[in-house]
Amino acid sequence: MDHETDYVHMSLYPPTTTITFYEYEDGKDGDPPVKYLKERLRAVMKANPWLASRLVVYEGKLSMAFPKDLGEIEEGLDSYF
């Protein structure tokens, strides 16, 4: 929507950021949480590829573009863990 790409929306509103810390003791707590988190993230991204979108300029307008297939998402997924 045009109003979402104006100066106010793109520059003044802070981004949403969240972080969760997990504690894991190898051999005591079962599977590492990283394995579970990667599987869940893949499922969420597959269901809603817009979450992997990037801001791009397309035909002179600021737009959001997302990967055509999950393979492009998979390539960069490990960089987050």
N, C-alpha and C positions, 0 to 999 in steps of 0.2 A: 504494500500500500504506500502511496506517495508520502503520506504524513509520517510513516515510520522511517523514512530515509532522510528526513530533514535534519538540520543541524542539532536541534534539541534532542531528538531521539538517538542520533548517532554519536553525539559528543558529550552530552551532559548527564545522561543516565548511566549509573555505574553498572558494570557487568555483574551477573550473578556468579558467585563463586562459593564453592562448598568443599570442605575437606573432611574426611573421616579417617581417624587413625585406628589401626587394628593391631592387637598384640597377638603373637603366635609363638608357641613353644614347640619346636620341631619334635615329632615323635609323641607328643602328648595331646595335641589338639586336633588330630585327624589331618585331613587334606589342608594344604596351605590356602589361605583365603584368596591369594592371587589367582589361583586356578578358577575358583568359583566366580570371582569378579570378572575375569576375562570372558568366561562363558556367558554370564549375564549381560555384559556389555555387548558382546556379539549379537545376542538375541534382541536386545533393545535397538541396536543400530539396524539390524535387519528389518525389524518391524517399523522403524521410523528413520529412514536414511537422512532426513532433514537435520538430524542431530549431528551429522558429520559434515554439514554444509559449510561453505566458505563464502564470504562476501566477495563479489567480483563485479566488474563493470561490464555490462552486456548491452550492446547497442546504445551506449551512452547513458545507461541507467544503472544505478547501484542495484545489484540483484544477489540472490542467494543461489549458489550452485551446489549440487550434491553429487557424489560419485554414482556412476551408472550401475556398478556392481559392488558387492561386498568385498571383493578382492582388493580393491583400492583402499578400503578401510583397514582390512587385515594387515596390509603392508606396514602401516604406521601404528597399529595398535600396541605392539610391544614397547614402543618408545614411551608409553605412559606408565609402564610398570617397572 
